[in-house]
Amino acid sequence: MEGEREHIVTYVGKLGSGKHVVRHPDGRLEIQEDQTDWARVDALTEDQLERSIANDPDWAEFKNIDWLAVEVKPFVAKQAISIRLDPDVLEFFKKDGPGYQGRINAVLRHFMAEKKKAG
């Protein structure tokens, strides 16, 4: 749907008692109830689980990933700073909506990694 944005929450941590904390794109934290039927999941055989994953259209783009090579990075709280940017640079990152600071961070992280590779 054109103009609509996905509302993707980030898992922050488990509280126990079937509750967990998620972070919304706007930075707001929320406690949610676990809605997973774990008894049903636990009852699945390995074969049933593999078939379920293979038939999931949301999984299609992840089928060929070498999961052993994936680097998992724990959530680390960002440090608040003040930075001055040219107005057109800021507008470029803001045009895609919430998360612009994360996009700026990703570009800076990529630049940092390339500089480290170059020596």
N, C-alpha and C positions, 0 to 999 in steps of 0.2 A: 504494500500500500504506500503510494507515494506521499511523502510528507510525514509519515508516521515514523517514530523512532522506537527501537526496541528498548524495553525497560529491563535491563539485565542487572540482577543483584549479585553481590559477591558474598560468598560464604565467609564469615569471620571466625566463628567457633561454636562449639557445642556447649550447651549449658547443662545437659543432663535432663532427665525426666521428659525426653522427647522434644526438647526445645533447643533452638539454635539462634545465633545472631547473624543477620545479614546486613550488608551496607548497600544502600540505594545509590544510584548515579549522582544524586545531589548531595551525598555524604551522610545522609540521615541513617542511623542505625535502627534496626527493628528486631524484636524478638518474635520468632515464628514457631508454630507447632510443626513437628515433623509429620508430613502427610504420606510418607512411604509405608506401604504394607510390607514390613520386613519379614513377617511370617511367610507371605507368598513368595517373596524374593528368595528367602532361605530354602524354600521347598523346591525351587527350580533345579533341574539337573544342569550340569555343565553344557550339555548339548542343547537344552532348551534355552539357556542363557545366550549361547553363541548364535542360535537361530534368531532370537529376539533382537539381538544387536544388529545382525546382518539385515534384518527387515526394517530397521528403524531409519527412516529417511533423514533424520537429523544426524545420524552417525556416518552417512555416506562419505562426507569429505574427510573423515578421520580414519577410514579403513586402512589406508596405506602408510600411516605414520608408524615409525619405529619407536614405540613407546619406551624402549630401553634407553634411547638417546635423548629423551625429553628431560630438560632440566626443570625441576620443580623449585620454585622460589617461594619461601614463606612471605606472608604479608608483613611489610615493615612500614610503620607509620611514617608519613612524609614529614619533612621539617618545614615549617612555615617560614617563608622569607619574603622580602620585598624585592621586586625586580622591575626594572624599567625596560619596556619593549616599544619598538616603533608601532604606531597605531595600526598600520597595515598588517604587520606580523601578528599582532594580537587578534585582529579581526579575522585573519585567515584561520587561526586555530579555533576561534569561537564560533565560526559559521556552521560547524557541524553539531553545535549544541553542547549540553553538559559533558564534562570530561575533558575540556580543552586543556586544563592544567596537566592532566595525565598524558595527553598527546604531546604537549611541549616536553614533558619529562622523557617520553619515549624517544623523541628526536634527539634530545641532549644525551640520553643513554647510548643511542646508536653512534653518535659522534664520538663519545668517550671510548666506546669499544673499538671503533676504527682507529682512533689515535693510539690506543694501547697496542693494537695489532701492528701498526706502522712502526712502533718502537718509540 
